Amino acid sequence: MQLSQYISDLLYRYECVTIPSFGAFLSHPISARVNVDTSDFYPPQKQLSFNIQLQSNDGLLTSYISEVEKISFEMANRKIQKQVIQLKSRLEKGETVEFKYIGELASSKQGVITFVPSDHLNYMTQAFGLATFVSPLIERKAIVKEIEKDGVIALSSRRKRSKQFMRYASMAVVFLGLSGSIGSNLYLVQIEKENTLAQERATVRLDTKIQEATFIIENPLPAVTVNLKKQNGSFHIVAGAFRVEANSNKKMQQLKDLGYNARRIGVNRYGLHQVVYESFETRKEAEKALFKIRKAHNRAAWLLIKNRP
């Protein structure tokens, strides 16, 4: 089974792809950047990372394998678990596990898993066709001309005349600058006076109009209370995806009992009913809530970006 290829396919569309009982590959968008030392320009891309704490089966990878290989969901799950056993065994032996186009995993002597991302693919679809390029620095060289001895005398003479001209030119520029500055200041003072007078006249007229006016409201309108319901948003914190609809309803009710604004956001392309803790309008709000949920309730919760129809 081409596990690396399946994960790579999903990373183009999702920010979290979990290998059940093993860990999850996460992607985070970063802006274009430049390396000043090497003059390398890098396009926007998704930065990959690995989190060993996220091991719950959200059904995403299993459903994708089931669809591609035309096998049942249970069969796909068994094939994944077989691969997980092999991966863990290789890491325990000190081997480096490579996920093609994704990165490499290795285990230290202390049992700490390290991940080195690959730079072969850019999983940000918006940056398709943009490649890294190098713009070399522009070097400027001074041109030195050799002249004969007689020519040196003529050159020094020209330089002397040039210095005198530049001295007079500098004095003229300073004089013109001072003249222009003084004239500009006088002009600005005059404009300020005119503006002040015009403002005073306008204030007097407005006060007169207000004193003469009479406002009578015979039938004042009653106060209206409008309850506005906040939009659900496009950033969803996923609690789980269920093939059986009754299980999704049960999970949603459990989350509501805990105080979350849980709801279902429909069925995904794999036929799974998705249940979310809550939905948000902005990424910043969603990431803040996701951090709290992972810390207090569910480490396997993840962020799904799904635009409203």
C-alpha positions as CSV (number, residue, x, y, z in Angstrom):
1,M,0.0,0.0,0.0
2,Q,1.3,3.4,-1.0
3,L,0.7,5.1,2.3
4,S,3.0,8.1,1.6
5,Q,1.2,8.8,-1.7
6,Y,-2.3,8.7,0.0
7,I,-1.1,11.1,2.7
8,S,0.5,13.4,0.1
9,D,-2.8,13.5,-1.9
10,L,-4.8,14.6,1.2
11,L,-2.3,17.3,2.2
12,Y,-3.2,19.3,-0.8
13,R,-6.8,19.7,0.5
14,Y,-6.6,19.3,4.3
15,E,-4.5,20.8,7.1
16,C,-4.4,17.6,9.2
17,V,-4.0,14.0,8.0
18,T,-3.9,11.5,10.8
19,I,-2.4,8.0,10.7
20,P,-4.5,6.2,13.3
21,S,-2.5,5.0,16.4
22,F,0.7,6.6,15.0
23,G,0.5,10.4,14.6
24,A,-0.6,13.2,12.3
25,F,1.0,15.3,9.6
26,L,0.0,19.0,9.9
27,S,0.3,21.8,7.3
28,H,0.4,25.5,8.1
29,P,0.5,28.2,5.3
30,I,3.5,30.6,5.3
31,S,4.1,33.7,3.2
32,A,6.7,34.2,0.5
33,R,10.2,34.8,1.9
34,V,13.7,35.7,0.8
35,N,17.1,34.5,2.0
36,V,19.2,37.6,2.1
37,D,22.5,35.7,2.4
38,T,21.9,33.5,-0.7
39,S,19.5,35.7,-2.6
40,D,17.0,32.8,-2.8
41,F,13.3,33.8,-3.3
42,Y,10.7,31.2,-2.0
43,P,7.0,31.3,-3.0
44,P,4.2,30.9,-0.4
45,Q,3.8,27.3,0.7
46,K,2.4,25.0,3.4
47,Q,4.9,24.2,6.1
48,L,4.7,20.6,7.3
49,S,5.1,19.2,10.8
50,F,4.4,16.0,12.6
51,N,2.4,15.6,15.9
52,I,2.7,12.2,17.6
53,Q,-0.1,13.2,20.1
54,L,-2.8,13.1,17.4
55,Q,-3.6,9.4,16.9
56,S,-7.4,9.2,17.0
57,N,-8.9,7.8,13.8
58,D,-11.0,10.7,12.2
59,G,-11.8,8.5,9.2
60,L,-10.2,10.8,6.6
61,L,-7.2,8.6,5.6
62,T,-9.2,5.4,6.0
63,S,-12.0,6.6,3.8
64,Y,-9.7,7.8,1.1
65,I,-7.8,4.5,0.9
66,S,-11.2,2.7,0.9
67,E,-12.3,4.8,-2.1
68,V,-9.1,4.6,-4.1
69,E,-8.4,0.8,-3.6
70,K,-12.2,-0.1,-3.9
71,I,-12.2,-1.9,-0.6
72,S,-14.3,-1.7,2.6
73,F,-13.7,0.8,5.3
74,E,-12.8,-2.0,7.7
75,M,-10.3,-3.6,5.3
76,A,-8.6,-0.2,4.7
77,N,-8.3,0.3,8.5
78,R,-6.7,-3.1,8.9
79,K,-4.2,-2.3,6.2
80,I,-3.3,1.0,7.9
81,Q,-2.8,-0.8,11.2
82,K,-0.4,-3.3,9.6
83,Q,1.6,-0.4,8.2
84,V,1.7,1.3,11.6
85,I,3.1,-1.8,13.2
86,Q,6.0,-1.9,10.6
87,L,6.6,1.9,11.1
88,K,6.9,1.6,14.8
89,S,9.2,-1.4,14.6
90,R,11.5,0.5,12.2
91,L,11.6,3.5,14.5
92,E,12.4,1.4,17.6
93,K,15.3,-0.2,15.7
94,G,16.7,3.3,15.1
95,E,15.9,3.4,11.4
96,T,14.8,6.5,9.5
97,V,11.3,6.3,8.1
98,E,10.9,8.2,4.9
99,F,7.5,9.4,3.6
100,K,8.1,10.3,0.0
101,Y,7.5,14.0,-0.8
102,I,6.5,14.6,2.9
103,G,9.6,14.1,5.1
104,E,11.6,11.8,7.3
105,L,10.9,10.5,10.8
106,A,13.5,9.3,13.2
107,S,13.7,8.3,16.9
108,S,16.4,9.4,19.2
109,K,17.9,7.3,22.0
110,Q,15.6,8.9,24.4
111,G,12.6,7.9,22.3
112,V,11.9,11.4,21.0
113,I,10.4,11.4,17.4
114,T,12.0,14.0,15.1
115,F,10.6,15.1,11.8
116,V,12.5,16.7,8.9
117,P,10.1,18.0,6.2
118,S,10.8,17.5,2.5
119,D,11.1,20.5,0.1
120,H,10.2,18.6,-3.1
121,L,6.5,19.6,-3.2
122,N,4.5,22.7,-2.4
123,Y,1.1,21.6,-1.0
124,M,-0.4,25.1,-1.3
125,T,-2.6,25.0,-4.4
126,Q,-2.8,28.8,-4.6
127,A,1.0,28.9,-5.4
128,F,0.8,26.3,-8.2
129,G,3.4,27.0,-10.8
130,L,5.5,29.3,-8.6
131,A,9.1,28.0,-8.1
132,T,12.1,29.1,-6.1
133,F,14.6,31.3,-7.9
134,V,17.9,33.0,-7.3
135,S,18.4,36.7,-8.1
136,P,22.2,37.4,-8.0
137,L,23.4,40.7,-6.5
138,I,24.3,43.4,-8.9
139,E,28.0,44.3,-8.7
140,R,29.1,47.8,-9.7
141,K,32.7,48.4,-10.7
142,A,34.5,51.7,-10.9
143,I,36.1,52.5,-14.2
144,V,39.6,53.9,-14.0
145,K,41.1,55.5,-17.1
146,E,44.8,56.0,-17.6
147,I,45.8,59.3,-19.2
148,E,49.1,60.8,-20.2
149,K,51.0,63.3,-18.1
150,D,49.9,66.3,-20.2
151,G,46.4,65.1,-19.9
152,V,46.6,65.2,-16.1
153,I,47.2,68.9,-16.1
154,A,44.2,69.5,-18.3
155,L,42.1,67.2,-16.1
156,S,43.1,68.9,-12.9
157,S,42.2,72.2,-14.5
158,R,38.8,71.0,-15.4
159,R,38.3,69.6,-11.9
160,K,39.2,73.0,-10.5
161,R,36.7,74.8,-12.7
162,S,34.1,72.1,-11.9
163,K,34.6,72.6,-8.1
164,Q,34.1,76.4,-8.5
165,F,30.9,75.8,-10.5
166,M,29.6,73.4,-8.0
167,R,30.3,75.8,-5.2
168,Y,28.3,78.6,-6.9
169,A,25.6,76.1,-7.8
170,S,25.2,75.0,-4.2
171,M,24.9,78.6,-3.0
172,A,22.2,79.2,-5.6
173,V,20.3,76.1,-4.5
174,V,20.5,77.1,-0.8
175,F,19.2,80.7,-1.7
176,L,16.4,79.4,-3.8
177,G,15.4,76.9,-1.1
178,L,15.3,79.6,1.6
179,S,13.3,81.9,-0.6
180,G,10.8,79.1,-1.5
181,S,10.5,78.1,2.2
182,I,9.8,81.7,3.3
183,G,7.3,82.2,0.6
184,S,5.6,78.9,1.3
185,N,5.3,79.7,5.0
186,L,3.7,83.1,4.3
187,Y,1.3,81.4,1.9
188,L,0.3,78.7,4.5
189,V,-0.2,81.3,7.2
190,Q,-2.6,83.2,5.0
191,I,-4.5,80.0,4.1
192,E,-4.8,79.2,7.9
193,K,-6.3,82.6,8.6
194,E,-8.9,82.3,5.8
195,N,-9.9,78.8,7.1
196,T,-10.3,80.0,10.6
197,L,-12.5,82.9,9.5
198,A,-14.6,80.6,7.4
199,Q,-15.0,78.2,10.2
200,E,-16.1,81.0,12.6
201,R,-18.7,82.2,10.2
202,A,-20.1,78.7,9.6
203,T,-20.4,78.1,13.4
204,V,-22.4,81.4,13.9
205,R,-24.8,80.4,11.1
206,L,-25.3,76.9,12.5
207,D,-26.0,78.2,16.0
208,T,-28.6,80.7,14.6
209,K,-30.4,77.9,12.7
210,I,-30.5,75.6,15.8
211,Q,-31.9,78.4,17.9
212,E,-34.7,79.2,15.4
213,A,-35.6,75.5,14.8
214,T,-38.4,73.7,16.7
215,F,-38.5,69.9,16.8
216,I,-41.9,68.3,17.5
217,I,-42.3,64.5,17.5
218,E,-46.0,63.6,18.0
219,N,-45.7,59.9,17.5
220,P,-42.3,58.6,18.6
221,L,-41.5,55.2,17.2
222,P,-41.3,52.3,19.7
223,A,-38.0,50.7,20.5
224,V,-37.2,47.7,18.4
225,T,-35.1,44.8,19.6
226,V,-33.4,42.8,16.9
227,N,-31.6,39.5,17.7
228,L,-28.9,38.9,15.2
229,K,-27.6,35.4,14.8
230,K,-23.9,35.2,14.2
231,Q,-22.8,33.4,11.0
232,N,-21.5,29.9,11.4
233,G,-18.2,30.7,9.7
234,S,-15.9,28.7,7.5
235,F,-13.4,27.6,10.2
236,H,-14.6,24.4,12.0
237,I,-13.0,22.5,14.9
238,V,-13.8,18.9,14.0
239,A,-14.6,16.5,16.9
240,G,-15.1,13.4,14.7
241,A,-16.5,11.9,11.5
242,F,-19.0,9.0,11.8
243,R,-20.4,6.6,9.2
244,V,-23.5,6.0,11.3
245,E,-25.7,9.1,11.6
246,A,-27.0,8.0,15.1
247,N,-23.4,8.0,16.4
248,S,-22.9,11.6,15.1
249,N,-26.1,12.8,16.8
250,K,-24.9,11.1,20.1
251,K,-21.5,12.8,19.9
252,M,-23.1,16.2,19.1
253,Q,-25.4,15.9,22.2
254,Q,-22.4,14.9,24.4
255,L,-20.5,18.1,23.3
256,K,-23.6,20.3,23.9
257,D,-23.9,18.9,27.4
258,L,-20.3,20.0,28.0
259,G,-21.2,23.5,27.0
260,Y,-19.9,23.6,23.4
261,N,-21.9,25.0,20.4
262,A,-21.7,21.6,18.7
263,R,-23.4,20.9,15.4
264,R,-23.2,18.8,12.3
265,I,-21.8,20.3,9.1
266,G,-23.0,17.7,6.7
267,V,-21.6,14.6,5.1
268,N,-18.2,14.7,3.5
269,R,-17.2,13.2,0.2
270,Y,-16.5,9.9,2.0
271,G,-20.0,9.5,3.3
272,L,-19.0,10.4,6.9
273,H,-21.2,12.7,9.1
274,Q,-18.9,15.4,10.5
275,V,-19.5,16.8,14.0
276,V,-17.7,20.0,15.1
277,Y,-17.3,21.7,18.5
278,E,-18.0,25.1,17.0
279,S,-17.5,27.2,13.9
280,F,-15.8,30.6,13.6
281,E,-15.6,33.5,11.1
282,T,-11.8,33.9,11.3
283,R,-8.8,31.6,11.5
284,K,-7.5,33.5,14.6
285,E,-10.6,32.8,16.7
286,A,-10.7,29.1,15.5
287,E,-7.0,28.5,16.4
288,K,-7.4,30.0,19.8
289,A,-10.4,27.8,20.6
290,L,-8.6,24.7,19.1
291,F,-5.7,25.2,21.5
292,K,-8.1,25.3,24.5
293,I,-10.1,22.2,23.3
294,R,-6.9,20.2,22.7
295,K,-5.6,21.1,26.1
296,A,-8.8,20.5,28.1
297,H,-10.8,17.9,26.2
298,N,-9.6,16.3,23.0
299,R,-6.0,16.2,21.7
300,A,-7.2,14.8,18.4
301,A,-9.4,17.8,17.5
302,W,-8.4,19.5,14.3
303,L,-9.2,22.5,12.1
304,L,-11.2,22.2,8.9
305,I,-11.7,25.1,6.5
306,K,-14.9,24.7,4.6
307,N,-16.5,27.6,2.8
308,R,-20.2,28.1,3.1
309,P,-22.3,27.2,0.0
